[in-house]
């Protein structure tokens, strides 16, 4: 009898697509951000940007339930929100340079 862990270990591994890094690179190019550390992809990182940093803007793929709290935080902090559908993340927080 094979365990679930053994089955997962035996499954073929897909090579990485690097789509996440490509999205971060494109966002940096589009918004004039040279430092990729100022680009925080994903709901968790976007939340941290809105709560703890000085955000420049919030990018969202669409306005679904998974980003509703981000939209509320952005509205409360007067952070511009832009739709950016060409990314594999639900959201991306951009940190201000100043």
C-alpha positions, 0 to 999 in steps of 0.5 A: 500500500502506497502512502499519499506522501509517496504518491506525491513524491512519485508524481511527475514534477512540472518545470517552473513557468516563472510566470510570477517573476515575469509579472513582477518584472512587467509591473516594475517596468510599467510603474517605473519600479527598479527595486523588485523588493517594492513589489509585493505580490499576493493577498498576504503581502498586499495586506501587509503593505496596506497595514504596515507600509506606505503603499503607492497603489494596489493592483487587483486582478479583479474585484472578487471576495478574496480582495474585498478586505484589500479594497476596504483598506485601500479606501480607508488609507486613500490608496489608489486601486488599479485593475491589472488582469495580466498577472497570476496573482489576485493582488499586488501591493506597490510600496512607495519610494519615499 
